[in-house]
Amino acid sequence: MPVSVIESYDRYFASRLYDQRYPRANPSTLAVVLEQLGRQGRRVLDVGCGNGRYAEALLERTPASIVACDISPRAIGDLSSRYAAHVASGRLRPLLGDLSVVASSLGPNEKFDLVIMLFGVLAHIYSRALRGEALAAIRALLRPGGRIVLTVPNAARRFSREQTAARKLIQAGHLEAGDILYERASDDGVVEMYYHLYSLKEFVQELEQWGFRIRQVGAESVLPESGVVRSTLLGKLDGVLTTLLPLRYAYGFLAVAEVANEEDATEYLPPPMPRPPAPGKAE
Ligand SMILES: C[S@@+](CC[C@H](N)C(=O)[O-])C[C@H]1O[C@@H](n2cnc3c(N)ncnc32)[C@H](O)[C@@H]1O
């Protein structure tokens, strides 16, 4: 991995910059999650939960029980202390680590009705192969018919300068097509990040390749997320724009996908990984 995502996010959360930029859940994404939860039951896995803006909304608005995992110790520390009463009651179970930690912390028959993986978590996982492993792990953690709500950044809307800068690293084989490195200023200095930016086609193909059936695809937002979650007016405007504008204008893509059925889940074998992209052929 070219940068430490754990270290970067630890510093990001510790600086409180993340809370300033993203103080609450994206209202239209949350609406999709709540709708799915209504249909899908009450056990939720929040993968890459951060310090809990979606977990908080679900704890407040639904009777769901939530397992929330993140690789950042700072994020899990903040989440655990903020929602200590829910942790004590057993409704919220914070786990420090990735999906392998979730799998090893649960009983073999403990499955989820709904997995949420929101605001670029998948895109922070370095390499196409490891993102595929993460999707396969989620599939195994869902009950038959269980669903995932997943969002990823749109390459056509995000980080154009960084995409240009990444070309040399992609040509040299240090990054894969669609990958970028970017920097975020924090009180504590510069935080370096890895991100994979998606086209809609790649997003849909990746989900289907790893055994999901897509139920719905839309925009996570059209306006930048930090504006949408900080201003009620922008949040409302964005809710309208996401329904009116073509998906190519999305700031991030949102998909709702499901595991087809039980036989499918046990018999499913991951497909062979796609061949690495030709040098210099950025998406
Ligand atoms: C942009 S934040 C999103 C946090 C939260 N979902 C939200 O919407 O506020 C990305 C989060 O993903 C976490 N993350 C990155 N890779 C991860 C992995 N492999 N497993 C679990 N969490 C991961 C980071 O630590 C960070 O908290």
The ligand as an SDF file (V2000), in Angstrom:
LIG
                    3D

 27 29  0  0  0  0  0  0  0  0999 V2000
  -14.3240    8.6240    4.2180 C   0  0  0  0  0  0  0  0  0  0  0  0
  -14.3290    7.7050    5.6930 S   0  0  0  0  0  0  0  0  0  0  0  0
  -16.0240    7.2260    5.7880 C   0  0  0  0  0  0  0  0  0  0  0  0
  -16.4520    6.9720    7.1910 C   0  0  0  0  0  0  0  0  0  0  0  0
  -17.9560    6.7420    7.3530 C   0  0  0  0  0  0  0  0  0  0  0  0
  -18.4220    5.6240    6.5740 N   0  0  0  0  0  0  0  0  0  0  0  0
  -18.6940    8.0030    7.0120 C   0  0  0  0  0  0  0  0  0  0  0  0
  -19.4850    7.9980    6.0550 O   0  0  0  0  0  0  0  0  0  0  0  0
  -18.4600    9.0050    7.7000 O   0  0  0  0  0  0  0  0  0  0  0  0
  -13.5390    6.1880    5.2670 C   0  0  0  0  0  0  0  0  0  0  0  0
  -13.3690    5.2710    6.4650 C   0  0  0  0  0  0  0  0  0  0  0  0
  -13.0110    3.9710    5.9900 O   0  0  0  0  0  0  0  0  0  0  0  0
  -12.0880    3.4130    6.9120 C   0  0  0  0  0  0  0  0  0  0  0  0
  -11.4290    2.3060    6.2150 N   0  0  0  0  0  0  0  0  0  0  0  0
  -10.5800    2.3460    5.1680 C   0  0  0  0  0  0  0  0  0  0  0  0
  -10.2310    1.1200    4.7910 N   0  0  0  0  0  0  0  0  0  0  0  0
  -10.9040    0.2590    5.5950 C   0  0  0  0  0  0  0  0  0  0  0  0
  -10.9740   -1.1720    5.7030 C   0  0  0  0  0  0  0  0  0  0  0  0
  -10.2820   -1.9760    4.8890 N   0  0  0  0  0  0  0  0  0  0  0  0
  -11.7680   -1.7280    6.6410 N   0  0  0  0  0  0  0  0  0  0  0  0
  -12.4720   -0.9290    7.4900 C   0  0  0  0  0  0  0  0  0  0  0  0
  -12.4300    0.4320    7.4550 N   0  0  0  0  0  0  0  0  0  0  0  0
  -11.6660    1.0050    6.5140 C   0  0  0  0  0  0  0  0  0  0  0  0
  -11.2150    4.5890    7.2850 C   0  0  0  0  0  0  0  0  0  0  0  0
  -10.4810    4.3730    8.4740 O   0  0  0  0  0  0  0  0  0  0  0  0
  -12.2700    5.6780    7.4250 C   0  0  0  0  0  0  0  0  0  0  0  0
  -12.7960    5.7360    8.7300 O   0  0  0  0  0  0  0  0  0  0  0  0
  1  2  1  0
  2  3  1  0
  2 10  1  0
  3  4  1  0
  4  5  1  0
  5  6  1  0
  5  7  1  0
  7  8  2  0
  7  9  1  0
 10 11  1  0
 11 12  1  0
 11 26  1  0
 12 13  1  0
 13 14  1  0
 13 24  1  0
 14 15  1  0
 14 23  1  0
 15 16  2  0
 16 17  1  0
 17 18  1  0
 17 23  2  0
 18 19  1  0
 18 20  2  0
 20 21  1  0
 21 22  2  0
 22 23  1  0
 24 25  1  0
 24 26  1  0
 26 27  1  0
M  CHG  2   2   1   9  -1
M  END
$$$$
